[in-house]
Amino acid sequence: MELPGIGLTELSGENDYKKNWFRGGFPNALLAGSDAESQTWLDDFIRSYIERDLAHLFGVELSSVILRNF
């Protein structure tokens, strides 16, 4: 089952819209206590996607730095 991020129709206030825009709509990033915590979660999410999924998809074994730059 694929679950999308939190949509704009699920938000109520103007600050919620701004948070959703800058934090990407992912529940863990959106509900984080601070922007720094949100950014840490997003960085970890991107890193895991790059290291695990892209490497598997393309069948390559490159360092995470090279894949991240890609």
Distance bins in CASP14 RR format, pairs under 12 A and 6 or more apart:
PFRMAT RR
TARGET T0000
AUTHOR 0000-0000-0000
RMODE 2
METHOD distances of the structure
MODEL  1
3 25 0 0 0 0 0 1 0 0 0 0 0
3 26 0 0 0 0 0 1 0 0 0 0 0
3 27 0 0 0 0 1 0 0 0 0 0 0
4 10 0 0 0 0 0 1 0 0 0 0 0
4 24 0 0 0 0 0 1 0 0 0 0 0
4 25 0 0 0 0 1 0 0 0 0 0 0
4 26 0 0 0 0 1 0 0 0 0 0 0
4 27 0 0 0 0 0 1 0 0 0 0 0
5 11 0 0 0 0 0 1 0 0 0 0 0
5 20 0 0 0 0 1 0 0 0 0 0 0
5 23 0 0 0 0 0 1 0 0 0 0 0
5 24 1 0 0 1 0 0 0 0 0 0 0
5 25 1 0 1 0 0 0 0 0 0 0 0
5 26 1 0 0 1 0 0 0 0 0 0 0
5 27 1 0 0 1 0 0 0 0 0 0 0
5 28 0 0 0 0 0 1 0 0 0 0 0
5 29 0 0 0 0 1 0 0 0 0 0 0
5 30 0 0 0 0 1 0 0 0 0 0 0
5 31 0 0 0 0 0 1 0 0 0 0 0
5 45 0 0 0 0 0 1 0 0 0 0 0
6 12 0 0 0 0 0 1 0 0 0 0 0
6 16 0 0 0 0 1 0 0 0 0 0 0
6 17 0 0 0 0 0 1 0 0 0 0 0
6 19 0 0 0 0 1 0 0 0 0 0 0
6 20 1 0 0 1 0 0 0 0 0 0 0
6 21 0 0 0 0 0 1 0 0 0 0 0
6 23 0 0 0 0 1 0 0 0 0 0 0
6 24 0 0 0 0 1 0 0 0 0 0 0
6 25 1 0 1 0 0 0 0 0 0 0 0
6 26 1 0 0 1 0 0 0 0 0 0 0
6 27 1 0 0 1 0 0 0 0 0 0 0
6 28 0 0 0 0 0 1 0 0 0 0 0
6 29 0 0 0 0 1 0 0 0 0 0 0
6 30 1 0 1 0 0 0 0 0 0 0 0
6 31 0 0 0 0 1 0 0 0 0 0 0
7 16 0 0 0 0 0 1 0 0 0 0 0
7 17 0 0 0 0 1 0 0 0 0 0 0
7 19 0 0 0 0 0 1 0 0 0 0 0
7 20 1 0 0 1 0 0 0 0 0 0 0
7 21 0 0 0 0 0 1 0 0 0 0 0
7 24 0 0 0 0 1 0 0 0 0 0 0
7 25 1 0 0 1 0 0 0 0 0 0 0
7 26 0 0 0 0 0 1 0 0 0 0 0
7 27 0 0 0 0 0 1 0 0 0 0 0
7 30 0 0 0 0 1 0 0 0 0 0 0
8 14 0 0 0 0 0 1 0 0 0 0 0
8 16 0 0 0 0 1 0 0 0 0 0 0
8 17 1 0 0 1 0 0 0 0 0 0 0
8 18 0 0 0 0 0 1 0 0 0 0 0
8 19 0 0 0 0 0 1 0 0 0 0 0
8 20 1 0 0 1 0 0 0 0 0 0 0
8 21 0 0 0 0 1 0 0 0 0 0 0
8 24 0 0 0 0 0 1 0 0 0 0 0
8 25 0 0 0 0 1 0 0 0 0 0 0
8 30 0 0 0 0 0 1 0 0 0 0 0
9 16 0 0 0 0 0 1 0 0 0 0 0
9 17 0 0 0 0 0 1 0 0 0 0 0
9 20 0 0 0 0 0 1 0 0 0 0 0
10 16 0 0 0 0 1 0 0 0 0 0 0
10 17 0 0 0 0 0 1 0 0 0 0 0
10 20 0 0 0 0 1 0 0 0 0 0 0
10 25 0 0 0 0 1 0 0 0 0 0 0
10 27 0 0 0 0 0 1 0 0 0 0 0
10 30 0 0 0 0 0 1 0 0 0 0 0
11 17 1 0 1 0 0 0 0 0 0 0 0
11 18 0 0 0 0 1 0 0 0 0 0 0
11 19 0 0 0 0 1 0 0 0 0 0 0
11 20 1 0 1 0 0 0 0 0 0 0 0
11 21 0 0 0 0 0 1 0 0 0 0 0
11 23 0 0 0 0 0 1 0 0 0 0 0
11 24 0 0 0 0 0 1 0 0 0 0 0
11 25 0 0 0 0 1 0 0 0 0 0 0
11 30 0 0 0 0 1 0 0 0 0 0 0
12 19 0 0 0 0 0 1 0 0 0 0 0
12 20 0 0 0 0 0 1 0 0 0 0 0
13 19 0 0 0 0 1 0 0 0 0 0 0
13 20 0 0 0 0 0 1 0 0 0 0 0
14 20 0 0 0 0 0 1 0 0 0 0 0
14 21 0 0 0 0 0 1 0 0 0 0 0
15 21 0 0 0 0 0 1 0 0 0 0 0
15 22 0 0 0 0 0 1 0 0 0 0 0
15 23 0 0 0 0 0 1 0 0 0 0 0
15 30 0 0 0 0 0 1 0 0 0 0 0
16 22 0 0 0 0 0 1 0 0 0 0 0
16 23 0 0 0 0 0 1 0 0 0 0 0
16 25 0 0 0 0 0 1 0 0 0 0 0
16 30 0 0 0 0 1 0 0 0 0 0 0
16 31 0 0 0 0 0 1 0 0 0 0 0
17 23 0 0 0 0 0 1 0 0 0 0 0
17 24 0 0 0 0 0 1 0 0 0 0 0
17 25 0 0 0 0 0 1 0 0 0 0 0
17 30 0 0 0 0 0 1 0 0 0 0 0
18 24 0 0 0 0 0 1 0 0 0 0 0
18 25 0 0 0 0 0 1 0 0 0 0 0
18 30 0 0 0 0 0 1 0 0 0 0 0
18 35 0 0 0 0 0 1 0 0 0 0 0
19 25 0 0 0 0 1 0 0 0 0 0 0
19 26 0 0 0 0 0 1 0 0 0 0 0
19 27 0 0 0 0 0 1 0 0 0 0 0
19 29 0 0 0 0 1 0 0 0 0 0 0
19 30 1 0 1 0 0 0 0 0 0 0 0
19 31 0 0 0 0 1 0 0 0 0 0 0
19 32 0 0 0 0 1 0 0 0 0 0 0
19 33 0 0 0 0 0 1 0 0 0 0 0
19 34 0 0 0 0 0 1 0 0 0 0 0
19 35 0 0 0 0 1 0 0 0 0 0 0
19 38 0 0 0 0 1 0 0 0 0 0 0
20 26 0 0 0 0 1 0 0 0 0 0 0
20 27 0 0 0 0 0 1 0 0 0 0 0
20 29 0 0 0 0 1 0 0 0 0 0 0
20 30 1 0 0 1 0 0 0 0 0 0 0
20 31 0 0 0 0 0 1 0 0 0 0 0
20 38 0 0 0 0 0 1 0 0 0 0 0
21 29 0 0 0 0 0 1 0 0 0 0 0
21 30 0 0 0 0 0 1 0 0 0 0 0
22 29 0 0 0 0 1 0 0 0 0 0 0
22 30 0 0 0 0 1 0 0 0 0 0 0
22 32 0 0 0 0 0 1 0 0 0 0 0
22 35 1 0 0 1 0 0 0 0 0 0 0
22 38 0 0 0 0 1 0 0 0 0 0 0
22 39 0 0 0 0 1 0 0 0 0 0 0
22 42 0 0 0 0 1 0 0 0 0 0 0
23 29 1 0 1 0 0 0 0 0 0 0 0
23 30 1 0 1 0 0 0 0 0 0 0 0
23 31 0 0 0 0 1 0 0 0 0 0 0
23 32 1 0 0 1 0 0 0 0 0 0 0
23 33 0 0 0 0 0 1 0 0 0 0 0
23 34 0 0 0 0 0 1 0 0 0 0 0
23 35 1 0 0 1 0 0 0 0 0 0 0
23 36 0 0 0 0 0 1 0 0 0 0 0
23 37 0 0 0 0 1 0 0 0 0 0 0
23 38 1 0 1 0 0 0 0 0 0 0 0
23 39 0 0 0 0 1 0 0 0 0 0 0
23 40 0 0 0 0 0 1 0 0 0 0 0
23 41 0 0 0 0 1 0 0 0 0 0 0
23 42 1 0 0 1 0 0 0 0 0 0 0
23 45 0 0 0 0 0 1 0 0 0 0 0
24 30 1 0 0 1 0 0 0 0 0 0 0
24 31 0 0 0 0 0 1 0 0 0 0 0
24 32 0 0 0 0 0 1 0 0 0 0 0
24 38 0 0 0 0 1 0 0 0 0 0 0
24 39 0 0 0 0 0 1 0 0 0 0 0
24 41 0 0 0 0 0 1 0 0 0 0 0
24 42 1 0 0 1 0 0 0 0 0 0 0
24 45 0 0 0 0 1 0 0 0 0 0 0
24 46 0 0 0 0 0 1 0 0 0 0 0
25 31 0 0 0 0 1 0 0 0 0 0 0
25 32 0 0 0 0 0 1 0 0 0 0 0
25 38 0 0 0 0 1 0 0 0 0 0 0
25 41 0 0 0 0 0 1 0 0 0 0 0
25 42 0 0 0 0 1 0 0 0 0 0 0
25 45 0 0 0 0 0 1 0 0 0 0 0
26 32 0 0 0 0 1 0 0 0 0 0 0
26 38 0 0 0 0 1 0 0 0 0 0 0
26 39 0 0 0 0 0 1 0 0 0 0 0
26 41 1 0 0 1 0 0 0 0 0 0 0
26 42 1 0 0 1 0 0 0 0 0 0 0
26 44 0 0 0 0 0 1 0 0 0 0 0
26 45 1 0 0 1 0 0 0 0 0 0 0
26 46 0 0 0 0 0 1 0 0 0 0 0
26 49 0 0 0 0 0 1 0 0 0 0 0
27 38 0 0 0 0 0 1 0 0 0 0 0
27 41 0 0 0 0 1 0 0 0 0 0 0
27 45 0 0 0 0 0 1 0 0 0 0 0
28 37 0 0 0 0 1 0 0 0 0 0 0
28 38 0 0 0 0 1 0 0 0 0 0 0
28 39 0 0 0 0 0 1 0 0 0 0 0
28 40 0 0 0 0 0 1 0 0 0 0 0
28 41 1 0 1 0 0 0 0 0 0 0 0
28 42 0 0 0 0 1 0 0 0 0 0 0
28 44 0 0 0 0 1 0 0 0 0 0 0
28 45 0 0 0 0 1 0 0 0 0 0 0
29 35 0 0 0 0 1 0 0 0 0 0 0
29 36 0 0 0 0 0 1 0 0 0 0 0
29 37 0 0 0 0 1 0 0 0 0 0 0
29 38 1 0 1 0 0 0 0 0 0 0 0
29 39 0 0 0 0 1 0 0 0 0 0 0
29 40 0 0 0 0 1 0 0 0 0 0 0
29 41 1 0 1 0 0 0 0 0 0 0 0
29 42 1 0 1 0 0 0 0 0 0 0 0
29 43 0 0 0 0 1 0 0 0 0 0 0
29 44 0 0 0 0 1 0 0 0 0 0 0
29 45 1 0 0 1 0 0 0 0 0 0 0
29 46 0 0 0 0 0 1 0 0 0 0 0
30 37 0 0 0 0 0 1 0 0 0 0 0
30 38 1 0 0 1 0 0 0 0 0 0 0
30 41 0 0 0 0 1 0 0 0 0 0 0
30 42 0 0 0 0 0 1 0 0 0 0 0
31 37 0 0 0 0 1 0 0 0 0 0 0
31 38 0 0 0 0 1 0 0 0 0 0 0
31 41 0 0 0 0 1 0 0 0 0 0 0
32 38 1 1 0 0 0 0 0 0 0 0 0
32 39 0 0 0 0 1 0 0 0 0 0 0
32 40 1 0 0 1 0 0 0 0 0 0 0
32 41 1 0 0 1 0 0 0 0 0 0 0
32 42 0 0 0 0 1 0 0 0 0 0 0
32 43 0 0 0 0 0 1 0 0 0 0 0
32 44 0 0 0 0 0 1 0 0 0 0 0
32 45 0 0 0 0 0 1 0 0 0 0 0
33 39 0 0 0 0 0 1 0 0 0 0 0
33 40 0 0 0 0 0 1 0 0 0 0 0
33 41 0 0 0 0 0 1 0 0 0 0 0
34 40 0 0 0 0 1 0 0 0 0 0 0
34 41 0 0 0 0 0 1 0 0 0 0 0
35 41 0 0 0 0 0 1 0 0 0 0 0
35 42 0 0 0 0 0 1 0 0 0 0 0
36 42 0 0 0 0 0 1 0 0 0 0 0
36 43 0 0 0 0 0 1 0 0 0 0 0
37 43 0 0 0 0 0 1 0 0 0 0 0
37 44 0 0 0 0 0 1 0 0 0 0 0
38 44 0 0 0 0 0 1 0 0 0 0 0
38 45 0 0 0 0 0 1 0 0 0 0 0
39 45 0 0 0 0 0 1 0 0 0 0 0
39 46 0 0 0 0 0 1 0 0 0 0 0
40 46 0 0 0 0 0 1 0 0 0 0 0
40 47 0 0 0 0 0 1 0 0 0 0 0
41 47 0 0 0 0 0 1 0 0 0 0 0
41 48 0 0 0 0 0 1 0 0 0 0 0
42 48 0 0 0 0 0 1 0 0 0 0 0
42 49 0 0 0 0 0 1 0 0 0 0 0
43 49 0 0 0 0 0 1 0 0 0 0 0
43 50 0 0 0 0 0 1 0 0 0 0 0
43 64 0 0 0 0 0 1 0 0 0 0 0
43 68 0 0 0 0 0 1 0 0 0 0 0
44 50 0 0 0 0 0 1 0 0 0 0 0
44 51 0 0 0 0 0 1 0 0 0 0 0
44 52 0 0 0 0 0 1 0 0 0 0 0
45 51 0 0 0 0 0 1 0 0 0 0 0
45 52 0 0 0 0 0 1 0 0 0 0 0
45 53 0 0 0 0 0 1 0 0 0 0 0
46 52 0 0 0 0 0 1 0 0 0 0 0
46 53 0 0 0 0 0 1 0 0 0 0 0
46 54 0 0 0 0 0 1 0 0 0 0 0
46 64 0 0 0 0 0 1 0 0 0 0 0
46 67 0 0 0 0 0 1 0 0 0 0 0
46 68 1 0 0 1 0 0 0 0 0 0 0
47 53 0 0 0 0 0 1 0 0 0 0 0
47 54 0 0 0 0 0 1 0 0 0 0 0
47 55 0 0 0 0 0 1 0 0 0 0 0
47 64 1 0 0 1 0 0 0 0 0 0 0
47 65 0 0 0 0 0 1 0 0 0 0 0
47 67 0 0 0 0 1 0 0 0 0 0 0
47 68 1 0 0 1 0 0 0 0 0 0 0
48 54 0 0 0 0 0 1 0 0 0 0 0
48 55 0 0 0 0 0 1 0 0 0 0 0
48 56 0 0 0 0 0 1 0 0 0 0 0
48 64 0 0 0 0 1 0 0 0 0 0 0
48 67 0 0 0 0 0 1 0 0 0 0 0
48 68 0 0 0 0 0 1 0 0 0 0 0
49 55 0 0 0 0 0 1 0 0 0 0 0
49 56 0 0 0 0 0 1 0 0 0 0 0
49 57 0 0 0 0 0 1 0 0 0 0 0
49 64 0 0 0 0 0 1 0 0 0 0 0
49 67 0 0 0 0 1 0 0 0 0 0 0
49 68 0 0 0 0 0 1 0 0 0 0 0
49 70 0 0 0 0 0 1 0 0 0 0 0
50 56 0 0 0 0 0 1 0 0 0 0 0
50 57 0 0 0 0 0 1 0 0 0 0 0
50 58 0 0 0 0 0 1 0 0 0 0 0
50 60 0 0 0 0 0 1 0 0 0 0 0
50 62 0 0 0 0 1 0 0 0 0 0 0
50 63 0 0 0 0 0 1 0 0 0 0 0
50 64 1 0 0 1 0 0 0 0 0 0 0
50 65 0 0 0 0 1 0 0 0 0 0 0
50 66 0 0 0 0 1 0 0 0 0 0 0
50 67 1 0 1 0 0 0 0 0 0 0 0
50 68 1 0 1 0 0 0 0 0 0 0 0
50 69 0 0 0 0 1 0 0 0 0 0 0
50 70 1 0 0 1 0 0 0 0 0 0 0
51 57 0 0 0 0 0 1 0 0 0 0 0
51 60 0 0 0 0 0 1 0 0 0 0 0
51 61 0 0 0 0 0 1 0 0 0 0 0
51 62 0 0 0 0 1 0 0 0 0 0 0
51 63 0 0 0 0 1 0 0 0 0 0 0
51 64 1 0 1 0 0 0 0 0 0 0 0
51 65 0 0 0 0 0 1 0 0 0 0 0
51 66 0 0 0 0 0 1 0 0 0 0 0
51 67 1 0 0 1 0 0 0 0 0 0 0
51 68 0 0 0 0 1 0 0 0 0 0 0
51 70 0 0 0 0 0 1 0 0 0 0 0
52 58 0 0 0 0 0 1 0 0 0 0 0
52 59 0 0 0 0 0 1 0 0 0 0 0
52 64 0 0 0 0 0 1 0 0 0 0 0
52 67 0 0 0 0 1 0 0 0 0 0 0
53 59 0 0 0 0 0 1 0 0 0 0 0
53 60 0 0 0 0 0 1 0 0 0 0 0
53 67 0 0 0 0 0 1 0 0 0 0 0
54 60 0 0 0 0 1 0 0 0 0 0 0
54 61 0 0 0 0 0 1 0 0 0 0 0
54 62 0 0 0 0 1 0 0 0 0 0 0
54 64 0 0 0 0 0 1 0 0 0 0 0
54 66 0 0 0 0 0 1 0 0 0 0 0
54 67 1 0 1 0 0 0 0 0 0 0 0
54 68 0 0 0 0 1 0 0 0 0 0 0
54 69 0 0 0 0 0 1 0 0 0 0 0
54 70 1 0 0 1 0 0 0 0 0 0 0
55 61 1 0 0 1 0 0 0 0 0 0 0
55 62 1 0 0 1 0 0 0 0 0 0 0
55 63 0 0 0 0 1 0 0 0 0 0 0
55 64 0 0 0 0 1 0 0 0 0 0 0
55 66 0 0 0 0 0 1 0 0 0 0 0
55 67 1 0 0 1 0 0 0 0 0 0 0
55 68 0 0 0 0 0 1 0 0 0 0 0
55 70 0 0 0 0 0 1 0 0 0 0 0
56 62 0 0 0 0 0 1 0 0 0 0 0
56 67 0 0 0 0 0 1 0 0 0 0 0
57 67 0 0 0 0 0 1 0 0 0 0 0
57 70 0 0 0 0 0 1 0 0 0 0 0
58 66 0 0 0 0 0 1 0 0 0 0 0
58 67 0 0 0 0 1 0 0 0 0 0 0
58 70 0 0 0 0 1 0 0 0 0 0 0
59 67 0 0 0 0 0 1 0 0 0 0 0
60 66 0 0 0 0 1 0 0 0 0 0 0
60 67 0 0 0 0 1 0 0 0 0 0 0
60 70 0 0 0 0 1 0 0 0 0 0 0
61 67 0 0 0 0 1 0 0 0 0 0 0
62 68 0 0 0 0 1 0 0 0 0 0 0
62 69 0 0 0 0 1 0 0 0 0 0 0
62 70 1 0 0 1 0 0 0 0 0 0 0
63 69 0 0 0 0 1 0 0 0 0 0 0
63 70 0 0 0 0 0 1 0 0 0 0 0
64 70 0 0 0 0 0 1 0 0 0 0 0
END
